Amino acid sequence: MTIEHEKVLEVPVQYLADDENMAAYIASVGGGEVRPHEGNYLQQMVAMEDGRRCGLEFSLDRQGFKLVKQTSRVLDFYDNAQVEVIYEAEVRRLVKQETAANEVVIFDHTRRAACEKTRKQRMTREPASTIHNDYTAWSGPKRLQEIYRDQQQRLAQILERRFAIVNVWRSMLGVIENFPLALCDASTTAAEDLIPVKRLAKDRTGEIQLATYNPKHKWFYFPHMTADEVLLFKTYDSAEDGRARYTIHTSFADPSAPRNAPVRQSIETRCFVFY
């Protein structure tokens, strides 16, 4: 039985409260324990609007995200070979089409599950519970430099032109009924809302953005995402011409989800988009 969602939900989300100099984002390891992030955080009730029913036409360059149809030929998203051979080609075609880019290069996949047992069995990470954006004005180019460190001539050519980082997020298994991805309209965030903090991971130290609360923030989600839908959202753009550069996002517990909702299992693919 399909449960009808409210057009707007009132849900708690986790913002950075204060003392940003004390904050650090602790990246989890697939199948490992979930460690709390360092710093002070604020649970804030926000209006979470159904992006399917709001009447807006979403854009990567305005809101920073959009929902699109994409049927994949992958039968098992836990199969690395299928992801590499089949899915990556599908993602490159989709992102190139949606962004009008000259080239799309995939550099990372992250699988997540909203159940500790599944995470340990499948060696996946948990859904993100703190509002964040994956890159900053410093770490976006730094990640590019890390990937292309052995191709200095190519790197120099890339850095002469605009480039972006776009994430492709989808369900790996059926309809997502709980812990959906929530995204904040980038046109409603101010520069002072976005706080750069260290991202501490097992293999490297980077930098992400956390966010402080602003009542002007407008939040959206897309209930009942199917296996034939993906969310595209921009986490970095080198262009500084007024278009969306960053998209803060998180997940949340949907109060209207059935108690026996299947475990959310998702995969997000990070892409360099070259213009």
TORMI-163542 format. One record per residue (C-alpha): residue number from 1; z, y, x; residue in three letters. Coordinates in steps of 0.001 Angstrom, whole numbers, plus 524288, in hexadecimal, padded with zeros to 5 digits. Each point is the difference from the previous one (the first is absolute). Layout:
BEGIN
> zator,c3,c2,c1,guke
> NUM,Z,Y,X,Ala
...
***
This chain:
BEGIN
> zator,c3,c2,c1,guke
> 1,80000,80000,80000,Met
> 2,7FC57,80D61,80556,Thr
> 3,80AE5,80A14,80005,Ile
> 4,7FBB7,80DC7,7FC8A,Glu
> 5,8045E,809DF,80A38,His
> 6,80502,80D79,7FCF4,Glu
> 7,7F6BB,80AC6,8041D,Lys
> 8,80AE8,805B5,80861,Val
> 9,80B8E,7F895,805C3,Leu
> 10,80C6D,80624,80538,Glu
> 11,8033C,7F87A,80C63,Val
> 12,80811,801FF,80C5F,Pro
> 13,7F8FF,80192,80CF6,Val
> 14,80593,8020A,80D9C,Gln
> 15,7FDC2,80CF9,806D4,Tyr
> 16,80542,804B3,80CF7,Leu
> 17,80BFB,8082B,7FCBE,Ala
> 18,80301,807EA,80C39,Asp
> 19,802F8,7FF01,80E7A,Asp
> 20,7F215,7FC5A,80302,Glu
> 21,8034C,80002,80E7C,Asn
> 22,80875,7F401,7FD7E,Met
> 23,7F5A0,7F8A0,7F869,Ala
> 24,7F7D7,7F4B6,80508,Ala
> 25,7F72F,7F676,7F8E6,Tyr
> 26,8031C,7F202,803F8,Ile
> 27,7F3E8,7F786,7FE34,Ala
> 28,8030B,7F24B,7FB4D,Ser
> 29,7FA4A,7F399,805C2,Val
> 30,7F8DD,7F62F,7F780,Gly
> 31,809AC,7F5E4,7FB20,Gly
> 32,80B7B,80718,80632,Gly
> 33,80BAC,80718,7FA7C,Glu
> 34,7FE25,80D1A,7F942,Val
> 35,80724,80A25,80824,Arg
> 36,80449,80CFF,7FA1B,Pro
> 37,7F984,80C3F,8052A,His
> 38,8082F,80991,807C0,Glu
> 39,80367,80D0B,7F9EA,Gly
> 40,804BA,8059E,7F31F,Asn
> 41,7F853,7FD10,7F3AD,Tyr
> 42,7FFEB,804A4,7F1F0,Leu
> 43,7FD69,7F7CA,7F3E2,Gln
> 44,7F8AE,80951,7F72C,Gln
> 45,7FB4E,7FD93,7F21C,Met
> 46,7F1B3,803B0,7FE70,Val
> 47,7F5BC,7FF4F,7F55B,Ala
> 48,7F691,7F507,80391,Met
> 49,7F35A,801EB,7F890,Glu
> 50,7F679,7F544,7FC4C,Asp
> 51,7F3B9,8034D,807AD,Gly
> 52,7F7B7,7F836,7F67E,Arg
> 53,803E0,80861,7F462,Arg
> 54,801C7,80D95,805B4,Cys
> 55,7F1EE,80465,7FE69,Gly
> 56,7FE3E,803F2,80E40,Leu
> 57,7F4B2,7FC2F,808B9,Glu
> 58,80684,7FCF6,80CE4,Phe
> 59,7FA05,80392,80D10,Ser
> 60,80336,7FC99,80E1A,Leu
> 61,7FDB6,80E28,803D6,Asp
> 62,8086A,8060C,7F549,Arg
> 63,80AF7,7F6F6,7FB9D,Gln
> 64,7FE4D,7F751,80C00,Gly
> 65,7FDD0,7F352,7F880,Phe
> 66,7F7B4,7F91C,7F5E0,Lys
> 67,7FF48,7F2E9,7F90C,Leu
> 68,7F321,7F8AB,800E9,Val
> 69,7FA86,7F2F2,7FBCE,Lys
> 70,7FD33,7F623,80A91,Gln
> 71,7FE93,7F176,7FDD2,Thr
> 72,8028A,7F864,80C67,Ser
> 73,7FA7A,7F2CE,803D3,Arg
> 74,80C87,7FCCF,80758,Val
> 75,806D8,7F432,7FA12,Leu
> 76,80C65,800C9,8082E,Asp
> 77,80496,80CEA,805C4,Phe
> 78,809B8,7F8BB,8087C,Tyr
> 79,7F491,7F9A1,8070E,Asp
> 80,7FD66,808AA,80BD7,Asn
> 81,7F24F,7FA8D,801C7,Ala
> 82,7FC12,8038D,7F212,Gln
> 83,805C8,80D8D,80185,Val
> 84,7F8DD,80249,80CD3,Glu
> 85,7F2D5,7FA46,7FC43,Val
> 86,7FEFF,80338,7F17F,Ile
> 87,809A4,80A9A,7FC64,Tyr
> 88,7FDED,8092D,80B5A,Glu
> 89,7F176,800CC,7FD03,Ala
> 90,80330,802D5,7F1B8,Glu
> 91,80998,80AAA,803B9,Val
> 92,7F6B5,80683,80978,Arg
> 93,7F568,800A5,7F599,Arg
> 94,80959,8054D,7F5CA,Leu
> 95,80642,80A73,80877,Val
> 96,7F2F6,8046B,80565,Lys
> 97,7FADF,80146,7F223,Gln
> 98,80BE5,80762,7FAF5,Glu
> 99,8013F,80958,80B85,Thr
> 100,7F1B9,801E3,80401,Ala
> 101,8044E,7FCE5,80DE6,Ala
> 102,7F6C4,7FCB4,80B0C,Asn
> 103,8089B,7F4CF,804A1,Glu
> 104,80C43,7F8B8,7FBA5,Val
> 105,80857,7F871,809C3,Val
> 106,80B3C,7F764,7FB58,Ile
> 107,80BA8,7FF7B,80929,Phe
> 108,80B58,7FA23,7F864,Asp
> 109,80416,7F76B,7F47A,His
> 110,80DCA,7FF6B,7FA63,Thr
> 111,80426,7F5D5,7F5F4,Arg
> 112,80C03,80290,7F78F,Arg
> 113,807EF,7F88A,7F5FC,Ala
> 114,80AEA,80483,7F6EC,Ala
> 115,807F8,7F387,801BF,Cys
> 116,80807,7FBFF,80BD8,Glu
> 117,7FCC0,7F198,7FE73,Lys
> 118,7F15D,802D5,7FFA6,Thr
> 119,8011F,80928,80B9F,Arg
> 120,80698,7F5A1,8083C,Lys
> 121,7F650,7F581,7FBE2,Gln
> 122,7F407,80880,801F7,Arg
> 123,80513,8088C,80B34,Met
> 124,7FD28,80C86,7F88A,Thr
> 125,806D4,80D1E,7FF27,Arg
> 126,8070A,80623,7F472,Glu
> 127,7FA51,80A8C,7F715,Pro
> 128,802E9,80D7C,80559,Ala
> 129,80B9C,805FC,7F8F0,Ser
> 130,800C4,80D2A,806E0,Thr
> 131,7F650,80AE2,7FD3F,Ile
> 132,7F76F,8017E,80BFA,His
> 133,7F270,8020F,80564,Asn
> 134,7FB24,7F742,80AF5,Asp
> 135,7FB6D,80A65,809A9,Tyr
> 136,80256,80DEC,8046F,Thr
> 137,7F75A,80A24,8069F,Ala
> 138,8048E,7F9F7,80CD4,Trp
> 139,8002D,7F171,7FD06,Ser
> 140,7F2D6,7FF4E,7F90A,Gly
> 141,7F871,803A1,80C5C,Pro
> 142,809AC,7F83B,80844,Lys
> 143,7FD16,7F395,7F856,Arg
> 144,7F184,80260,80216,Leu
> 145,80246,801BE,80E8F,Gln
> 146,807AC,7F34C,8008C,Glu
> 147,7F533,7F84A,7F965,Ile
> 148,7F543,8060D,8086F,Tyr
> 149,80783,800D8,80CD3,Arg
> 150,7F5E8,7F74D,806C5,Asp
> 151,7F487,807D2,7FA85,Gln
> 152,8026B,80DA9,80515,Gln
> 153,7F209,804BB,7FE57,Gln
> 154,7FFBA,7FB56,7F1EA,Arg
> 155,80D56,80622,7FD92,Leu
> 156,7FB6B,80D25,8050F,Ala
> 157,7F444,7FF8C,7F6D5,Gln
> 158,80889,7FC96,7F445,Ile
> 159,8099F,80AF1,802AF,Leu
> 160,7F507,809FC,7FFAC,Glu
> 161,7FDF8,7FD52,7F17D,Arg
> 162,80826,7FE84,7F3C5,Arg
> 163,806CC,7F2FC,7FE01,Phe
> 164,809AA,7FAD7,7F60E,Ala
> 165,808A8,7F431,7FD97,Ile
> 166,7FEB9,7F9C2,7F293,Val
> 167,80850,7F4CE,7FAE2,Asn
> 168,7FAA0,7F5C6,7F6A3,Val
> 169,80ACE,7F9BF,7F7C1,Trp
> 170,7FEAA,7F493,7F6A5,Arg
> 171,806C9,7F47A,7F9BE,Ser
> 172,7FE68,7F32C,80738,Met
> 173,803E2,7F7D7,7F454,Leu
> 174,7FDB5,80388,7F1C0,Gly
> 175,8048F,80BD6,7F864,Val
> 176,80A82,808CD,805D2,Ile
> 177,80AA2,80183,7F5B4,Glu
> 178,80B15,80551,80845,Asn
> 179,801F5,80803,80C60,Phe
> 180,7F2D6,806E2,7FED0,Pro
> 181,7FB4C,809C5,809F5,Leu
> 182,8036C,80E02,7FC55,Ala
> 183,7F8B7,80B9B,805AC,Leu
> 184,802CD,80E83,7FFE4,Cys
> 185,7F4DE,8095E,7FD1E,Asp
> 186,7FD66,8061B,80D5D,Ala
> 187,7FC99,80CF8,7F9AD,Ser
> 188,80E1E,80105,7FB48,Thr
> 189,8065C,7FDFA,80D4A,Thr
> 190,802F1,80B55,8090A,Ala
> 191,7FF89,7FF34,80EC6,Ala
> 192,80EAA,80253,800BE,Glu
> 193,80273,7F3FB,7F763,Asp
> 194,7FA92,7F6EA,80A7A,Leu
> 195,8094B,7FCF1,80B26,Ile
> 196,7FB1A,7F8EE,80C46,Pro
> 197,80965,7F568,80484,Val
> 198,7FF65,7F4FA,809DD,Lys
> 199,7FACE,7F2DD,7FB8F,Arg
> 200,806D5,7F56F,807C3,Leu
> 201,7F8E3,7F2F4,80051,Ala
> 202,80109,7F3C6,80836,Lys
> 203,7F3A3,802D9,807C6,Asp
> 204,7FF5D,80EE4,80087,Arg
> 205,805FB,80CF6,7FC2B,Thr
> 206,7F822,808D3,7F730,Gly
> 207,80238,80AD2,7F63C,Glu
> 208,7FF06,80099,7F13D,Ile
> 209,80303,80A0C,7F59E,Gln
> 210,80BB6,7FF2B,7F6FD,Leu
> 211,8010A,8096C,7F4A2,Ala
> 212,80A68,808D5,7FA63,Thr
> 213,800BB,801FA,7F153,Tyr
> 214,7F7C9,80A75,7F99D,Asn
> 215,80009,80123,7F113,Pro
> 216,7F185,8037B,800B4,Lys
> 217,7FC8D,7F24B,804A9,His
> 218,7F7BC,7F877,7F62A,Lys
> 219,8010F,7F139,800ED,Trp
> 220,7F660,7F5DD,7FAF6,Phe
> 221,7FED6,7F13D,7FF60,Tyr
> 222,7F62A,7F694,7FA4F,Phe
> 223,806CC,7F573,7F7DA,Pro
> 224,7FAFF,7F211,7FF53,His
> 225,7F6E7,80111,80B90,Met
> 226,7F77D,7F3ED,80049,Thr
> 227,7FA41,7F842,80B40,Ala
> 228,7F324,80725,7FD7D,Asp
> 229,80589,80D97,80265,Glu
> 230,803B8,80747,80C60,Val
> 231,806DF,80CBC,802D7,Leu
> 232,7FA24,80862,80AA3,Leu
> 233,808E6,80A5E,805BD,Phe
> 234,7FECF,8090A,80B93,Lys
> 235,80AD3,7FFF9,80A15,Thr
> 236,7F9A8,80922,809E8,Tyr
> 237,7F491,8095E,800B5,Asp
> 238,7FC8D,8082F,80BD8,Ser
> 239,7F987,80A48,7F752,Ala
> 240,80882,80BE2,7FD69,Glu
> 241,7F79B,80678,7F59A,Asp
> 242,808BB,7FE90,7F40B,Gly
> 243,7FCB9,7F20A,7FC38,Arg
> 244,80AAD,7F5A2,7FF43,Ala
> 245,80470,7FBC0,80D80,Arg
> 246,80BC4,7F762,7FCCB,Tyr
> 247,80494,7F81B,7F429,Thr
> 248,80E6A,7FCEB,7FEA4,Ile
> 249,80287,7F344,7F8F2,His
> 250,80A33,7F5AF,7FCFB,Thr
> 251,8029B,7F4C1,7F6A4,Ser
> 252,8098D,7FF82,7F4AF,Phe
> 253,80649,7F662,7F6BB,Ala
> 254,7F8D4,8012A,7F313,Asp
> 255,80A55,80039,7F526,Pro
> 256,7F5F3,7FAD8,7F646,Ser
> 257,7FC6D,7F404,8081B,Ala
> 258,80373,7F2C2,7F9FE,Pro
> 259,80B62,7F8C5,8061A,Arg
> 260,7F731,7F4B6,803B5,Asn
> 261,7F57C,8089D,8060A,Ala
> 262,7F8DE,7F928,80B1A,Pro
> 263,8035E,8041A,80DD0,Val
> 264,7F803,80B9D,80468,Arg
> 265,7F7D4,7FBC6,80BA8,Gln
> 266,7F717,80A45,805D2,Ser
> 267,7F792,802BA,80BC9,Ile
> 268,7FCEE,80D70,8057A,Glu
> 269,7F4F9,80212,80989,Thr
> 270,7FF8B,80BF7,808CE,Arg
> 271,7F2D1,805A3,80393,Cys
> 272,7FB19,80A68,80935,Phe
> 273,7F5B5,807D5,7F8CE,Val
> 274,7F666,80703,808EF,Phe
> 275,7F73E,80B14,7FB36,Tyr
***
